Structure formats: structure tokens, C-alpha cells
Amino acid sequence: MTCYVGILDGADDVWGVRIPDLPGCRGGGASPDEAVADAALATREWTEIRIAKRLPIPSPRTLAGLLRSGEIDCISGGSAVVIG
């Protein structure tokens, strides 16, 4: 199973997860757990659509690679989560 790093952010009852390696792939929910579950579903659907269209699936980057790229803003409260 391929796992991607998602970036979780939010507060109170509005949470979101974006998957930087899968453009446009996002999940959301009223709690961090709901947002991660929704992002996992979105990741499966995103890859299924790509497979059906015979398009390439991007390889996941490592957490270290995403941190080096500056895509995870820990200072502003962004957190990394594993989506797979």
C-alpha cells in the first residue's frame, strides 16, 4: 500500500487535509479524525480516477522532503499525517 503525507490544519469544528503530492486532493471534516478519514477516501478516489484514465500516479515524497520544501508550516499549526 502506498502512503502519502497529508497536511492537517484547522481549529474548532473546521479541519482540512491536503495531499501535496496529489494536486487538488483534499479532505475535510468537523474534527481532525473526520478530516483524515475524508482525505483517505479522497486519495483512493483520486488514484482510481487516474488509473481509469491511464494517467500516472505521482510517487509520494517523504516527510523530510516535504519539510525541506516548506510545504508544511509547523509554525502556523500545520501537522503531517499519514494517508494510505
PDB file of N, CA, C and O in Angstrom:
ATOM      1  N   MET A   1       0.840  -1.180   0.000  1.00  0.00           N
ATOM      2  CA  MET A   1       0.000   0.000   0.000  1.00  0.00           C
ATOM      3  C   MET A   1       0.883   1.241   0.000  1.00  0.00           C
ATOM      4  O   MET A   1       1.843   1.334   0.765  1.00  0.00           O
ATOM      5  N   THR A   2       0.551   2.182  -0.858  1.00  0.00           N
ATOM      6  CA  THR A   2       1.275   3.447  -0.929  1.00  0.00           C
ATOM      7  C   THR A   2       0.657   4.420   0.063  1.00  0.00           C
ATOM      8  O   THR A   2      -0.563   4.562   0.139  1.00  0.00           O
ATOM      9  N   CYS A   3       1.508   5.077   0.810  1.00  0.00           N
ATOM     10  CA  CYS A   3       1.039   6.085   1.770  1.00  0.00           C
ATOM     11  C   CYS A   3       1.575   7.451   1.368  1.00  0.00           C
ATOM     12  O   CYS A   3       2.723   7.592   0.947  1.00  0.00           O
ATOM     13  N   TYR A   4       0.721   8.445   1.509  1.00  0.00           N
ATOM     14  CA  TYR A   4       1.088   9.824   1.218  1.00  0.00           C
ATOM     15  C   TYR A   4       1.062  10.620   2.506  1.00  0.00           C
ATOM     16  O   TYR A   4       0.366  10.266   3.458  1.00  0.00           O
ATOM     17  N   VAL A   5       1.826  11.697   2.525  1.00  0.00           N
ATOM     18  CA  VAL A   5       1.802  12.616   3.657  1.00  0.00           C
ATOM     19  C   VAL A   5       0.744  13.662   3.377  1.00  0.00           C
ATOM     20  O   VAL A   5       0.746  14.301   2.324  1.00  0.00           O
ATOM     21  N   GLY A   6      -0.169  13.833   4.335  1.00  0.00           N
ATOM     22  CA  GLY A   6      -1.168  14.880   4.257  1.00  0.00           C
ATOM     23  C   GLY A   6      -0.818  15.987   5.227  1.00  0.00           C
ATOM     24  O   GLY A   6      -0.130  15.760   6.222  1.00  0.00           O
ATOM     25  N   ILE A   7      -1.288  17.169   4.939  1.00  0.00           N
ATOM     26  CA  ILE A   7      -1.060  18.303   5.829  1.00  0.00           C
ATOM     27  C   ILE A   7      -2.399  18.699   6.434  1.00  0.00           C
ATOM     28  O   ILE A   7      -3.322  19.122   5.738  1.00  0.00           O
ATOM     29  N   LEU A   8      -2.473  18.548   7.747  1.00  0.00           N
ATOM     30  CA  LEU A   8      -3.693  18.809   8.517  1.00  0.00           C
ATOM     31  C   LEU A   8      -3.612  20.197   9.128  1.00  0.00           C
ATOM     32  O   LEU A   8      -2.604  20.568   9.727  1.00  0.00           O
ATOM     33  N   ASP A   9      -4.683  20.955   8.969  1.00  0.00           N
ATOM     34  CA  ASP A   9      -4.777  22.219   9.701  1.00  0.00           C
ATOM     35  C   ASP A   9      -6.243  22.534   9.959  1.00  0.00           C
ATOM     36  O   ASP A   9      -7.138  21.998   9.305  1.00  0.00           O
ATOM     37  N   GLY A  10      -6.462  23.396  10.904  1.00  0.00           N
ATOM     38  CA  GLY A  10      -7.821  23.780  11.249  1.00  0.00           C
ATOM     39  C   GLY A  10      -7.934  24.156  12.714  1.00  0.00           C
ATOM     40  O   GLY A  10      -6.939  24.257  13.432  1.00  0.00           O
ATOM     41  N   ALA A  11      -9.159  24.358  13.132  1.00  0.00           N
ATOM     42  CA  ALA A  11      -9.451  24.700  14.517  1.00  0.00           C
ATOM     43  C   ALA A  11     -10.928  24.462  14.772  1.00  0.00           C
ATOM     44  O   ALA A  11     -11.740  24.422  13.848  1.00  0.00           O
ATOM     45  N   ASP A  12     -11.252  24.310  16.019  1.00  0.00           N
ATOM     46  CA  ASP A  12     -12.637  24.117  16.450  1.00  0.00           C
ATOM     47  C   ASP A  12     -13.298  22.995  15.649  1.00  0.00           C
ATOM     48  O   ASP A  12     -12.896  21.838  15.769  1.00  0.00           O
ATOM     49  N   ASP A  13     -14.303  23.319  14.834  1.00  0.00           N
ATOM     50  CA  ASP A  13     -15.012  22.266  14.096  1.00  0.00           C
ATOM     51  C   ASP A  13     -14.818  22.372  12.578  1.00  0.00           C
ATOM     52  O   ASP A  13     -15.653  21.904  11.803  1.00  0.00           O
ATOM     53  N   VAL A  14     -13.702  22.995  12.164  1.00  0.00           N
ATOM     54  CA  VAL A  14     -13.381  23.094  10.738  1.00  0.00           C
ATOM     55  C   VAL A  14     -11.931  22.640  10.539  1.00  0.00           C
ATOM     56  O   VAL A  14     -10.989  23.337  10.916  1.00  0.00           O
ATOM     57  N   TRP A  15     -11.775  21.450   9.935  1.00  0.00           N
ATOM     58  CA  TRP A  15     -10.459  20.862   9.717  1.00  0.00           C
ATOM     59  C   TRP A  15     -10.309  20.445   8.267  1.00  0.00           C
ATOM     60  O   TRP A  15     -11.276  20.040   7.621  1.00  0.00           O
ATOM     61  N   GLY A  16      -9.100  20.546   7.766  1.00  0.00           N
ATOM     62  CA  GLY A  16      -8.838  20.133   6.404  1.00  0.00           C
ATOM     63  C   GLY A  16      -7.511  19.413   6.294  1.00  0.00           C
ATOM     64  O   GLY A  16      -6.598  19.624   7.093  1.00  0.00           O
ATOM     65  N   VAL A  17      -7.422  18.560   5.292  1.00  0.00           N
ATOM     66  CA  VAL A  17      -6.177  17.859   4.978  1.00  0.00           C
ATOM     67  C   VAL A  17      -5.962  18.000   3.479  1.00  0.00           C
ATOM     68  O   VAL A  17      -6.864  17.733   2.685  1.00  0.00           O
ATOM     69  N   ARG A  18      -4.772  18.417   3.100  1.00  0.00           N
ATOM     70  CA  ARG A  18      -4.432  18.430   1.677  1.00  0.00           C
ATOM     71  C   ARG A  18      -3.271  17.476   1.462  1.00  0.00           C
ATOM     72  O   ARG A  18      -2.405  17.315   2.322  1.00  0.00           O
ATOM     73  N   ILE A  19      -3.274  16.849   0.294  1.00  0.00           N
ATOM     74  CA  ILE A  19      -2.229  15.900  -0.064  1.00  0.00           C
ATOM     75  C   ILE A  19      -1.368  16.585  -1.128  1.00  0.00           C
ATOM     76  O   ILE A  19      -1.754  16.613  -2.296  1.00  0.00           O
ATOM     77  N   PRO A  20      -0.217  17.134  -0.753  1.00  0.00           N
ATOM     78  CA  PRO A  20       0.568  17.915  -1.703  1.00  0.00           C
ATOM     79  C   PRO A  20       1.006  17.148  -2.943  1.00  0.00           C
ATOM     80  O   PRO A  20       1.157  17.750  -4.006  1.00  0.00           O
ATOM     81  N   ASP A  21       1.214  15.850  -2.840  1.00  0.00           N
ATOM     82  CA  ASP A  21       1.685  15.073  -3.985  1.00  0.00           C
ATOM     83  C   ASP A  21       0.570  14.721  -4.970  1.00  0.00           C
ATOM     84  O   ASP A  21       0.845  14.232  -6.066  1.00  0.00           O
ATOM     85  N   LEU A  22      -0.680  14.966  -4.590  1.00  0.00           N
ATOM     86  CA  LEU A  22      -1.829  14.673  -5.443  1.00  0.00           C
ATOM     87  C   LEU A  22      -2.599  15.975  -5.660  1.00  0.00           C
ATOM     88  O   LEU A  22      -3.494  16.294  -4.878  1.00  0.00           O
ATOM     89  N   PRO A  23      -2.273  16.721  -6.690  1.00  0.00           N
ATOM     90  CA  PRO A  23      -2.873  18.047  -6.894  1.00  0.00           C
ATOM     91  C   PRO A  23      -4.403  18.029  -6.848  1.00  0.00           C
ATOM     92  O   PRO A  23      -5.058  17.252  -7.544  1.00  0.00           O
ATOM     93  N   GLY A  24      -4.945  18.905  -6.010  1.00  0.00           N
ATOM     94  CA  GLY A  24      -6.391  19.024  -5.881  1.00  0.00           C
ATOM     95  C   GLY A  24      -7.031  18.027  -4.934  1.00  0.00           C
ATOM     96  O   GLY A  24      -8.242  18.070  -4.719  1.00  0.00           O
ATOM     97  N   CYS A  25      -6.242  17.134  -4.367  1.00  0.00           N
ATOM     98  CA  CYS A  25      -6.786  16.110  -3.469  1.00  0.00           C
ATOM     99  C   CYS A  25      -6.825  16.652  -2.046  1.00  0.00           C
ATOM    100  O   CYS A  25      -5.797  17.004  -1.467  1.00  0.00           O
ATOM    101  N   ARG A  26      -8.041  16.711  -1.494  1.00  0.00           N
ATOM    102  CA  ARG A  26      -8.247  17.285  -0.162  1.00  0.00           C
ATOM    103  C   ARG A  26      -9.347  16.525   0.570  1.00  0.00           C
ATOM    104  O   ARG A  26     -10.169  15.842  -0.041  1.00  0.00           O
ATOM    105  N   GLY A  27      -9.340  16.658   1.876  1.00  0.00           N
ATOM    106  CA  GLY A  27     -10.407  16.115   2.701  1.00  0.00           C
ATOM    107  C   GLY A  27     -10.739  17.121   3.776  1.00  0.00           C
ATOM    108  O   GLY A  27      -9.946  18.018   4.064  1.00  0.00           O
ATOM    109  N   GLY A  28     -11.914  16.975   4.372  1.00  0.00           N
ATOM    110  CA  GLY A  28     -12.303  17.907   5.418  1.00  0.00           C
ATOM    111  C   GLY A  28     -13.288  17.278   6.372  1.00  0.00           C
ATOM    112  O   GLY A  28     -13.883  16.242   6.076  1.00  0.00           O
ATOM    113  N   GLY A  29     -13.458  17.909   7.522  1.00  0.00           N
ATOM    114  CA  GLY A  29     -14.410  17.409   8.487  1.00  0.00           C
ATOM    115  C   GLY A  29     -14.488  18.302   9.707  1.00  0.00           C
ATOM    116  O   GLY A  29     -13.784  19.306   9.816  1.00  0.00           O
ATOM    117  N   ALA A  30     -15.362  17.912  10.624  1.00  0.00           N
ATOM    118  CA  ALA A  30     -15.588  18.684  11.844  1.00  0.00           C
ATOM    119  C   ALA A  30     -14.555  18.389  12.926  1.00  0.00           C
ATOM    120  O   ALA A  30     -14.529  19.059  13.958  1.00  0.00           O
ATOM    121  N   SER A  31     -13.707  17.392  12.697  1.00  0.00           N
ATOM    122  CA  SER A  31     -12.647  17.046  13.650  1.00  0.00           C
ATOM    123  C   SER A  31     -11.430  16.592  12.849  1.00  0.00           C
ATOM    124  O   SER A  31     -11.548  16.274  11.666  1.00  0.00           O
ATOM    125  N   PRO A  32     -10.272  16.560  13.483  1.00  0.00           N
ATOM    126  CA  PRO A  32      -9.096  16.047  12.769  1.00  0.00           C
ATOM    127  C   PRO A  32      -9.308  14.621  12.252  1.00  0.00           C
ATOM    128  O   PRO A  32      -8.919  14.311  11.126  1.00  0.00           O
ATOM    129  N   ASP A  33      -9.914  13.761  13.055  1.00  0.00           N
ATOM    130  CA  ASP A  33     -10.164  12.378  12.629  1.00  0.00           C
ATOM    131  C   ASP A  33     -11.067  12.321  11.401  1.00  0.00           C
ATOM    132  O   ASP A  33     -10.807  11.550  10.477  1.00  0.00           O
ATOM    133  N   GLU A  34     -12.117  13.125  11.381  1.00  0.00           N
ATOM    134  CA  GLU A  34     -13.013  13.158  10.219  1.00  0.00           C
ATOM    135  C   GLU A  34     -12.286  13.665   8.982  1.00  0.00           C
ATOM    136  O   GLU A  34     -12.480  13.137   7.887  1.00  0.00           O
ATOM    137  N   ALA A  35     -11.453  14.680   9.147  1.00  0.00           N
ATOM    138  CA  ALA A  35     -10.720  15.235   8.010  1.00  0.00           C
ATOM    139  C   ALA A  35      -9.738  14.211   7.443  1.00  0.00           C
ATOM    140  O   ALA A  35      -9.608  14.094   6.224  1.00  0.00           O
ATOM    141  N   VAL A  36      -9.049  13.472   8.303  1.00  0.00           N
ATOM    142  CA  VAL A  36      -8.103  12.455   7.847  1.00  0.00           C
ATOM    143  C   VAL A  36      -8.851  11.325   7.135  1.00  0.00           C
ATOM    144  O   VAL A  36      -8.406  10.854   6.088  1.00  0.00           O
ATOM    145  N   ALA A  37      -9.976  10.888   7.693  1.00  0.00           N
ATOM    146  CA  ALA A  37     -10.769   9.826   7.047  1.00  0.00           C
ATOM    147  C   ALA A  37     -11.266  10.286   5.686  1.00  0.00           C
ATOM    148  O   ALA A  37     -11.233   9.517   4.725  1.00  0.00           O
ATOM    149  N   ASP A  38     -11.722  11.521   5.590  1.00  0.00           N
ATOM    150  CA  ASP A  38     -12.194  12.050   4.314  1.00  0.00           C
ATOM    151  C   ASP A  38     -11.045  12.162   3.309  1.00  0.00           C
ATOM    152  O   ASP A  38     -11.227  11.898   2.121  1.00  0.00           O
ATOM    153  N   ALA A  39      -9.865  12.555   3.790  1.00  0.00           N
ATOM    154  CA  ALA A  39      -8.697  12.647   2.909  1.00  0.00           C
ATOM    155  C   ALA A  39      -8.277  11.266   2.408  1.00  0.00           C
ATOM    156  O   ALA A  39      -7.845  11.129   1.264  1.00  0.00           O
ATOM    157  N   ALA A  40      -8.401  10.250   3.251  1.00  0.00           N
ATOM    158  CA  ALA A  40      -8.077   8.880   2.816  1.00  0.00           C
ATOM    159  C   ALA A  40      -9.026   8.445   1.695  1.00  0.00           C
ATOM    160  O   ALA A  40      -8.591   7.848   0.710  1.00  0.00           O
ATOM    161  N   LEU A  41     -10.311   8.742   1.842  1.00  0.00           N
ATOM    162  CA  LEU A  41     -11.293   8.427   0.805  1.00  0.00           C
ATOM    163  C   LEU A  41     -10.988   9.212  -0.469  1.00  0.00           C
ATOM    164  O   LEU A  41     -11.025   8.655  -1.566  1.00  0.00           O
ATOM    165  N   ALA A  42     -10.689  10.489  -0.325  1.00  0.00           N
ATOM    166  CA  ALA A  42     -10.369  11.328  -1.482  1.00  0.00           C
ATOM    167  C   ALA A  42      -9.123  10.817  -2.208  1.00  0.00           C
ATOM    168  O   ALA A  42      -9.058  10.856  -3.437  1.00  0.00           O
ATOM    169  N   THR A  43      -8.136  10.338  -1.449  1.00  0.00           N
ATOM    170  CA  THR A  43      -6.917   9.792  -2.045  1.00  0.00           C
ATOM    171  C   THR A  43      -7.229   8.556  -2.880  1.00  0.00           C
ATOM    172  O   THR A  43      -6.728   8.413  -3.995  1.00  0.00           O
ATOM    173  N   ARG A  44      -8.058   7.663  -2.340  1.00  0.00           N
ATOM    174  CA  ARG A  44      -8.447   6.465  -3.099  1.00  0.00           C
ATOM    175  C   ARG A  44      -9.188   6.853  -4.381  1.00  0.00           C
ATOM    176  O   ARG A  44      -8.896   6.331  -5.457  1.00  0.00           O
ATOM    177  N   GLU A  45     -10.142   7.767  -4.258  1.00  0.00           N
ATOM    178  CA  GLU A  45     -10.904   8.192  -5.440  1.00  0.00           C
ATOM    179  C   GLU A  45     -10.006   8.887  -6.459  1.00  0.00           C
ATOM    180  O   GLU A  45     -10.138   8.657  -7.661  1.00  0.00           O
ATOM    181  N   TRP A  46      -9.101   9.729  -5.990  1.00  0.00           N
ATOM    182  CA  TRP A  46      -8.189  10.455  -6.867  1.00  0.00           C
ATOM    183  C   TRP A  46      -7.356   9.470  -7.674  1.00  0.00           C
ATOM    184  O   TRP A  46      -7.224   9.611  -8.890  1.00  0.00           O
ATOM    185  N   THR A  47      -6.788   8.463  -6.993  1.00  0.00           N
ATOM    186  CA  THR A  47      -5.944   7.496  -7.702  1.00  0.00           C
ATOM    187  C   THR A  47      -6.773   6.594  -8.621  1.00  0.00           C
ATOM    188  O   THR A  47      -6.307   6.240  -9.705  1.00  0.00           O
ATOM    189  N   GLU A  48      -7.982   6.215  -8.218  1.00  0.00           N
ATOM    190  CA  GLU A  48      -8.843   5.388  -9.078  1.00  0.00           C
ATOM    191  C   GLU A  48      -9.173   6.102 -10.381  1.00  0.00           C
ATOM    192  O   GLU A  48      -9.182   5.486 -11.447  1.00  0.00           O
ATOM    193  N   ILE A  49      -9.444   7.394 -10.295  1.00  0.00           N
ATOM    194  CA  ILE A  49      -9.738   8.179 -11.499  1.00  0.00           C
ATOM    195  C   ILE A  49      -8.512   8.221 -12.408  1.00  0.00           C
ATOM    196  O   ILE A  49      -8.631   8.054 -13.622  1.00  0.00           O
ATOM    197  N   ARG A  50      -7.341   8.443 -11.828  1.00  0.00           N
ATOM    198  CA  ARG A  50      -6.110   8.484 -12.621  1.00  0.00           C
ATOM    199  C   ARG A  50      -5.854   7.137 -13.304  1.00  0.00           C
ATOM    200  O   ARG A  50      -5.462   7.094 -14.471  1.00  0.00           O
ATOM    201  N   ILE A  51      -6.074   6.051 -12.582  1.00  0.00           N
ATOM    202  CA  ILE A  51      -5.877   4.720 -13.153  1.00  0.00           C
ATOM    203  C   ILE A  51      -6.858   4.496 -14.298  1.00  0.00           C
ATOM    204  O   ILE A  51      -6.475   3.996 -15.356  1.00  0.00           O
ATOM    205  N   ALA A  52      -8.118   4.862 -14.092  1.00  0.00           N
ATOM    206  CA  ALA A  52      -9.136   4.682 -15.130  1.00  0.00           C
ATOM    207  C   ALA A  52      -8.793   5.468 -16.396  1.00  0.00           C
ATOM    208  O   ALA A  52      -9.079   5.025 -17.508  1.00  0.00           O
ATOM    209  N   LYS A  53      -8.180   6.631 -16.217  1.00  0.00           N
ATOM    210  CA  LYS A  53      -7.800   7.459 -17.369  1.00  0.00           C
ATOM    211  C   LYS A  53      -6.403   7.135 -17.889  1.00  0.00           C
ATOM    212  O   LYS A  53      -5.897   7.788 -18.802  1.00  0.00           O
ATOM    213  N   ARG A  54      -5.791   6.116 -17.290  1.00  0.00           N
ATOM    214  CA  ARG A  54      -4.432   5.692 -17.653  1.00  0.00           C
ATOM    215  C   ARG A  54      -3.421   6.824 -17.538  1.00  0.00           C
ATOM    216  O   ARG A  54      -2.539   6.982 -18.382  1.00  0.00           O
ATOM    217  N   LEU A  55      -3.567   7.605 -16.480  1.00  0.00           N
ATOM    218  CA  LEU A  55      -2.636   8.689 -16.182  1.00  0.00           C
ATOM    219  C   LEU A  55      -1.684   8.234 -15.075  1.00  0.00           C
ATOM    220  O   LEU A  55      -2.044   7.373 -14.271  1.00  0.00           O
ATOM    221  N   PRO A  56      -0.492   8.792 -15.022  1.00  0.00           N
ATOM    222  CA  PRO A  56       0.458   8.371 -13.984  1.00  0.00           C
ATOM    223  C   PRO A  56       0.012   8.810 -12.592  1.00  0.00           C
ATOM    224  O   PRO A  56      -0.658   9.828 -12.418  1.00  0.00           O
ATOM    225  N   ILE A  57       0.405   8.015 -11.622  1.00  0.00           N
ATOM    226  CA  ILE A  57       0.157   8.334 -10.211  1.00  0.00           C
ATOM    227  C   ILE A  57       1.491   8.838  -9.645  1.00  0.00           C
ATOM    228  O   ILE A  57       2.493   8.126  -9.709  1.00  0.00           O
ATOM    229  N   PRO A  58       1.513  10.044  -9.098  1.00  0.00           N
ATOM    230  CA  PRO A  58       2.774  10.563  -8.548  1.00  0.00           C
ATOM    231  C   PRO A  58       3.277   9.708  -7.383  1.00  0.00           C
ATOM    232  O   PRO A  58       2.491   9.186  -6.593  1.00  0.00           O
ATOM    233  N   SER A  59       4.572   9.580  -7.297  1.00  0.00           N
ATOM    234  CA  SER A  59       5.177   8.892  -6.160  1.00  0.00           C
ATOM    235  C   SER A  59       5.102   9.797  -4.941  1.00  0.00           C
ATOM    236  O   SER A  59       5.239  11.015  -5.058  1.00  0.00           O
ATOM    237  N   PRO A  60       4.885   9.210  -3.776  1.00  0.00           N
ATOM    238  CA  PRO A  60       4.832  10.038  -2.572  1.00  0.00           C
ATOM    239  C   PRO A  60       6.221  10.512  -2.162  1.00  0.00           C
ATOM    240  O   PRO A  60       7.206   9.781  -2.268  1.00  0.00           O
ATOM    241  N   ARG A  61       6.271  11.742  -1.696  1.00  0.00           N
ATOM    242  CA  ARG A  61       7.514  12.263  -1.130  1.00  0.00           C
ATOM    243  C   ARG A  61       7.577  11.883   0.343  1.00  0.00           C
ATOM    244  O   ARG A  61       6.564  11.552   0.960  1.00  0.00           O
ATOM    245  N   THR A  62       8.757  11.936   0.879  1.00  0.00           N
ATOM    246  CA  THR A  62       8.932  11.653   2.301  1.00  0.00           C
ATOM    247  C   THR A  62       8.543  12.867   3.128  1.00  0.00           C
ATOM    248  O   THR A  62       8.443  13.981   2.614  1.00  0.00           O
ATOM    249  N   LEU A  63       8.328  12.638   4.395  1.00  0.00           N
ATOM    250  CA  LEU A  63       8.045  13.737   5.305  1.00  0.00           C
ATOM    251  C   LEU A  63       9.213  14.717   5.306  1.00  0.00           C
ATOM    252  O   LEU A  63       9.011  15.931   5.293  1.00  0.00           O
ATOM    253  N   ALA A  64      10.429  14.191   5.322  1.00  0.00           N
ATOM    254  CA  ALA A  64      11.604  15.065   5.310  1.00  0.00           C
ATOM    255  C   ALA A  64      11.631  15.926   4.045  1.00  0.00           C
ATOM    256  O   ALA A  64      11.961  17.111   4.102  1.00  0.00           O
ATOM    257  N   GLY A  65      11.284  15.330   2.913  1.00  0.00           N
ATOM    258  CA  GLY A  65      11.252  16.086   1.665  1.00  0.00           C
ATOM    259  C   GLY A  65      10.225  17.202   1.698  1.00  0.00           C
ATOM    260  O   GLY A  65      10.484  18.308   1.224  1.00  0.00           O
ATOM    261  N   LEU A  66       9.055  16.912   2.260  1.00  0.00           N
ATOM    262  CA  LEU A  66       8.019  17.948   2.359  1.00  0.00           C
ATOM    263  C   LEU A  66       8.432  19.053   3.331  1.00  0.00           C
ATOM    264  O   LEU A  66       8.158  20.229   3.091  1.00  0.00           O
ATOM    265  N   LEU A  67       9.084  18.679   4.413  1.00  0.00           N
ATOM    266  CA  LEU A  67       9.555  19.694   5.356  1.00  0.00           C
ATOM    267  C   LEU A  67      10.614  20.584   4.698  1.00  0.00           C
ATOM    268  O   LEU A  67      10.592  21.804   4.860  1.00  0.00           O
ATOM    269  N   ARG A  68      11.536  19.971   3.960  1.00  0.00           N
ATOM    270  CA  ARG A  68      12.562  20.759   3.257  1.00  0.00           C
ATOM    271  C   ARG A  68      11.945  21.707   2.233  1.00  0.00           C
ATOM    272  O   ARG A  68      12.441  22.813   2.024  1.00  0.00           O
ATOM    273  N   SER A  69      10.864  21.269   1.599  1.00  0.00           N
ATOM    274  CA  SER A  69      10.235  22.093   0.558  1.00  0.00           C
ATOM    275  C   SER A  69       9.476  23.283   1.147  1.00  0.00           C
ATOM    276  O   SER A  69       9.132  24.218   0.425  1.00  0.00           O
ATOM    277  N   GLY A  70       9.219  23.250   2.439  1.00  0.00           N
ATOM    278  CA  GLY A  70       8.471  24.330   3.081  1.00  0.00           C
ATOM    279  C   GLY A  70       6.961  24.186   2.964  1.00  0.00           C
ATOM    280  O   GLY A  70       6.225  25.115   3.296  1.00  0.00           O
ATOM    281  N   GLU A  71       6.488  23.027   2.493  1.00  0.00           N
ATOM    282  CA  GLU A  71       5.048  22.840   2.310  1.00  0.00           C
ATOM    283  C   GLU A  71       4.306  22.573   3.620  1.00  0.00           C
ATOM    284  O   GLU A  71       3.080  22.677   3.674  1.00  0.00           O
ATOM    285  N   ILE A  72       5.032  22.236   4.650  1.00  0.00           N
ATOM    286  CA  ILE A  72       4.397  22.041   5.957  1.00  0.00           C
ATOM    287  C   ILE A  72       4.825  23.205   6.835  1.00  0.00           C
ATOM    288  O   ILE A  72       6.002  23.334   7.174  1.00  0.00           O
ATOM    289  N   ASP A  73       3.877  24.045   7.202  1.00  0.00           N
ATOM    290  CA  ASP A  73       4.156  25.227   8.016  1.00  0.00           C
ATOM    291  C   ASP A  73       3.837  24.910   9.472  1.00  0.00           C
ATOM    292  O   ASP A  73       2.739  25.179   9.960  1.00  0.00           O
ATOM    293  N   CYS A  74       4.823  24.332  10.152  1.00  0.00           N
ATOM    294  CA  CYS A  74       4.625  23.931  11.549  1.00  0.00           C
ATOM    295  C   CYS A  74       4.392  25.132  12.457  1.00  0.00           C
ATOM    296  O   CYS A  74       3.683  25.019  13.457  1.00  0.00           O
ATOM    297  N   ILE A  75       4.965  26.257  12.129  1.00  0.00           N
ATOM    298  CA  ILE A  75       4.810  27.452  12.957  1.00  0.00           C
ATOM    299  C   ILE A  75       3.357  27.925  12.971  1.00  0.00           C
ATOM    300  O   ILE A  75       2.863  28.397  13.995  1.00  0.00           O
ATOM    301  N   SER A  76       2.678  27.798  11.837  1.00  0.00           N
ATOM    302  CA  SER A  76       1.279  28.217  11.755  1.00  0.00           C
ATOM    303  C   SER A  76       0.304  27.124  12.191  1.00  0.00           C
ATOM    304  O   SER A  76      -0.911  27.309  12.119  1.00  0.00           O
ATOM    305  N   GLY A  77       0.834  25.992  12.642  1.00  0.00           N
ATOM    306  CA  GLY A  77      -0.036  24.950  13.158  1.00  0.00           C
ATOM    307  C   GLY A  77      -0.283  23.775  12.240  1.00  0.00           C
ATOM    308  O   GLY A  77      -1.052  22.880  12.590  1.00  0.00           O
ATOM    309  N   GLY A  78       0.345  23.748  11.077  1.00  0.00           N
ATOM    310  CA  GLY A  78       0.183  22.618  10.168  1.00  0.00           C
ATOM    311  C   GLY A  78       0.830  21.366  10.757  1.00  0.00           C
ATOM    312  O   GLY A  78       1.892  21.440  11.374  1.00  0.00           O
ATOM    313  N   SER A  79       0.191  20.234  10.566  1.00  0.00           N
ATOM    314  CA  SER A  79       0.714  18.969  11.058  1.00  0.00           C
ATOM    315  C   SER A  79       0.711  17.952   9.935  1.00  0.00           C
ATOM    316  O   SER A  79      -0.162  17.974   9.067  1.00  0.00           O
ATOM    317  N   ALA A  80       1.686  17.062   9.954  1.00  0.00           N
ATOM    318  CA  ALA A  80       1.750  15.998   8.954  1.00  0.00           C
ATOM    319  C   ALA A  80       0.983  14.789   9.457  1.00  0.00           C
ATOM    320  O   ALA A  80       1.058  14.434  10.633  1.00  0.00           O
ATOM    321  N   VAL A  81       0.238  14.155   8.545  1.00  0.00           N
ATOM    322  CA  VAL A  81      -0.496  12.928   8.847  1.00  0.00           C
ATOM    323  C   VAL A  81      -0.256  11.944   7.709  1.00  0.00           C
ATOM    324  O   VAL A  81      -0.058  12.343   6.562  1.00  0.00           O
ATOM    325  N   VAL A  82      -0.274  10.659   8.035  1.00  0.00           N
ATOM    326  CA  VAL A  82      -0.095   9.634   7.008  1.00  0.00           C
ATOM    327  C   VAL A  82      -1.449   9.257   6.449  1.00  0.00           C
ATOM    328  O   VAL A  82      -2.374   8.932   7.193  1.00  0.00           O
ATOM    329  N   ILE A  83      -1.559   9.301   5.132  1.00  0.00           N
ATOM    330  CA  ILE A  83      -2.789   8.937   4.447  1.00  0.00           C
ATOM    331  C   ILE A  83      -2.470   7.725   3.575  1.00  0.00           C
ATOM    332  O   ILE A  83      -1.570   7.773   2.737  1.00  0.00           O
ATOM    333  N   GLY A  84      -3.199   6.664   3.774  1.00  0.00           N
ATOM    334  CA  GLY A  84      -2.902   5.490   2.966  1.00  0.00           C
ATOM    335  C   GLY A  84      -4.031   4.500   2.943  1.00  0.00           C
ATOM    336  O   GLY A  84      -3.923   3.456   2.299  1.00  0.00           O
TER     337      GLY A  84
END
